[in-house]
Amino acid sequence: MTSTTTHGTTATPTTDGTVDAPRSQAYFQEAQERTAHNYHPLPVVVAHAEGAWMTDVDGTRYLDMLAGYSALNFGHGHPELLAAAHEQLDKLTLTSRAFVHDQFGRFCAGLGDLAGKELVLPMNTGAEAVETAIKVARKWGYDIKGVENDSAEIIVAGGNFHGRTTTIVGFSDDPDARDGFGPFAPGFVQVPYGDAAALEEAITPNTVAVLIEPIQGEGGVVIPPTGYLRAVREITTRHNVLFAADEIQAGLGRTGRTFACDHEDVVPDLYVLGKALGGGIVPVSAVVANRDVLGVLHPGQHGSTFGGNALACAVGAKVVEILASGELQERSEKLGIVLRTRLESLVGRGALAVRTRGLWAGIDVDPAVGTGRAVCEALMARGVLAKDTHGSTIRLAPPLVVTEDDLNWGLDQLEAVVTGG
Ligand SMILES: *Cc1c(COP(=O)(O)O)cnc(C)c1O
């Protein structure tokens, strides 16, 4: 098993907190010169990874405390996922949906069973799955609910993050995500997150769906008040409105349960899934719902060339199999207690507030300590990779396979950085 003692064996942290890493610097510079600057990456260049550890081109090891924004819930190079991918690569990778392949039914049945739903519509990226949910909700509104054509409304929450398409950024309230990309698609109404009364008030006869994240990941791991998800379920049912839960980041074990909605024993009408569904190997997303909802789509009305391809389905089916045992969810819950206990001890000692659920945390760093970016750079110099969000919040989402010792070691580094120890 991976031990922490070998981390940082080749690169030497310098006094200004950067790492003297000659090859990393060259690769990093090349990458920065030849790409659009739509990201602000930490200056690390990863060449190899296993489990919760990544190794850069200079041989320096880092504990991954971001896990690809939860796309790597099962860690890097999970042996069963890799084996499933390797096996499928040699047999068949893609047919398009013009033909059916032998992995398709298996994946859809497995994921449907995991979610307790009848039908699965596979796509590739999270944003595509969200777009799919929007289309399905509108179609359901016109065909089933009887809303007048082209007047469907979807209620979303303030502080949301659902992806980067023009439709989706149009209902974001983050100026970085939105400004400069209009004109935007109409039909979305925004209400404050966590406020069930405001949500109910926004419902009109044209409302077809409520689309929310059960926990807002990009927003900084914002957990709504207890009872909110239940209230959303009750209100949407009473008004004949669909409840679409964007579980792309919160779902699939991250919070200690299969779905974040499980914490309130709530079952939405549509699960929107992505990220970890591809096992960190291929992009796999899906909308999962019952026949009375997903059944509104007919041939020609929606599609994707790569959605549900054989490689994606083989990996996705293995992801479902791993989740079906419940082991990683349990592990996430158990290690989540360690995470919470340790982070709560930082409140007032460099952290203003912490929010955790399972192996997922948002830490609002005291601005006196530094920006979120500065904290992440200091963590990197200590062999821990994490990412800031919204200025002063650090998000921690280590792979669910992380060992307790490694997790504690990573939290030691965070504690040292924020307490100035
Ligand atoms: C990441 C994310 C998306 C978008 O997924 P992509 O694969 O990046 O398109 C949508 N919703 C939530 C909640 C996410 O975290």
The ligand as a MOL file (V3000), in Angstrom:
LIG
                    3D

  0  0  0     0  0            999 V3000
M  V30 BEGIN CTAB
M  V30 COUNTS 15 15 0 0 0
M  V30 BEGIN ATOM
M  V30 1 C -18.9760 19.1900 -12.9890 0
M  V30 2 C -20.4260 19.4430 -12.8760 0
M  V30 3 C -21.2290 19.5790 -14.0180 0
M  V30 4 C -20.6580 19.5990 -15.4220 0
M  V30 5 O -19.9730 18.4420 -15.7540 0
M  V30 6 P -18.9520 18.4500 -17.0100 0
M  V30 7 O -18.6040 17.0020 -17.1750 0
M  V30 8 O -17.8000 19.3020 -16.6190 0
M  V30 9 O -19.7130 19.0060 -18.1540 0
M  V30 10 C -22.5860 19.7320 -13.8360 0
M  V30 11 N -23.1290 19.7600 -12.6090 0
M  V30 12 C -22.4000 19.6480 -11.4930 0
M  V30 13 C -23.0560 19.6640 -10.1590 0
M  V30 14 C -21.0180 19.4970 -11.5810 0
M  V30 15 O -20.2890 19.4250 -10.4780 0
M  V30 END ATOM
M  V30 BEGIN BOND
M  V30 1 1 1 2
M  V30 2 1 2 3
M  V30 3 2 2 14
M  V30 4 1 3 4
M  V30 5 2 3 10
M  V30 6 1 4 5
M  V30 7 1 5 6
M  V30 8 2 6 7
M  V30 9 1 6 8
M  V30 10 1 6 9
M  V30 11 1 10 11
M  V30 12 2 11 12
M  V30 13 1 12 13
M  V30 14 1 12 14
M  V30 15 1 14 15
M  V30 END BOND
M  V30 END CTAB
M  END
